[in-house]
Amino acid sequence: MEYTALKIFAHVVERQSQRGIQLWLIGINPEVLAIVQRSPLGQMLRREGMYFNLEIAISHFLAMSGDDSRAITRAS
């Protein structure tokens, strides 16, 4: 991920946060995740704003909303 993209994403996260909207990054590969975590964007999103896949993000969202009865679980 290039520096310009990180700056743009950070700007969008900041603007949406001011409006009460949370933005999450979902499904980013490990190399990009490492870059994002070391950047100001990573500090803004924190661990709670970055998810390995959509299933985990939805489960977290449902748990936050108090409706964890519908949390998605992956079959073994």
C-alpha positions in Angstrom: 0.0 0.0 0.0 1.4 3.3 -0.9 1.8 6.4 1.3 -0.8 8.4 -0.7 -3.4 5.7 -0.2 -2.8 5.6 3.5 -3.2 9.3 3.8 -6.5 9.2 1.8 -7.9 6.4 3.9 -6.9 8.2 7.1 -8.6 11.3 5.9 -11.8 9.4 5.1 -11.7 7.6 8.5 -11.3 10.9 10.3 -14.2 12.6 8.4 -16.6 9.7 8.8 -15.6 9.4 12.5 -16.7 13.0 13.0 -20.1 12.0 11.6 -20.3 9.0 14.0 -19.6 6.5 11.3 -17.0 3.7 11.9 -15.0 2.4 8.9 -13.4 -1.0 9.1 -10.8 -2.7 6.9 -11.7 -6.3 6.1 -9.8 -9.0 4.3 -6.4 -7.2 3.9 -3.4 -9.4 3.3 -0.7 -9.8 6.1 1.8 -7.5 4.3 -0.7 -4.7 3.9 -1.9 -5.2 7.5 1.6 -4.8 8.8 2.0 -1.5 6.9 -1.4 -0.2 8.0 -0.8 -1.1 11.7 2.4 1.0 11.7 0.7 4.0 10.1 -1.5 6.7 11.6 -4.4 5.0 9.9 -3.7 1.9 12.0 -3.7 4.0 15.1 -7.0 5.5 14.1 -8.7 2.2 13.4 -7.0 0.2 16.2 -7.4 -3.5 16.2 -11.2 -3.1 16.5 -11.3 -1.7 13.0 -9.3 -4.3 11.1 -10.7 -7.8 10.5 -9.3 -10.9 8.8 -12.5 -11.7 7.0 -16.1 -10.6 6.7 -17.5 -13.4 8.9 -15.4 -12.1 11.8 -16.4 -8.5 11.2 -20.1 -9.4 11.1 -19.8 -11.5 14.3 -18.1 -8.6 16.0 -20.8 -6.1 14.8 -23.6 -8.4 16.0 -21.9 -8.8 19.4 -21.5 -5.0 19.7 -25.1 -4.5 18.8 -26.2 -6.9 21.5 -27.5 -9.4 19.0 -24.8 -12.1 19.4 -27.5 -14.8 19.1 -27.1 -14.5 15.3 -23.3 -14.3 15.3 -21.8 -16.2 12.5 -19.8 -19.3 13.3 -17.7 -21.3 10.9 -18.3 -25.0 10.7 -15.3 -27.1 11.6 
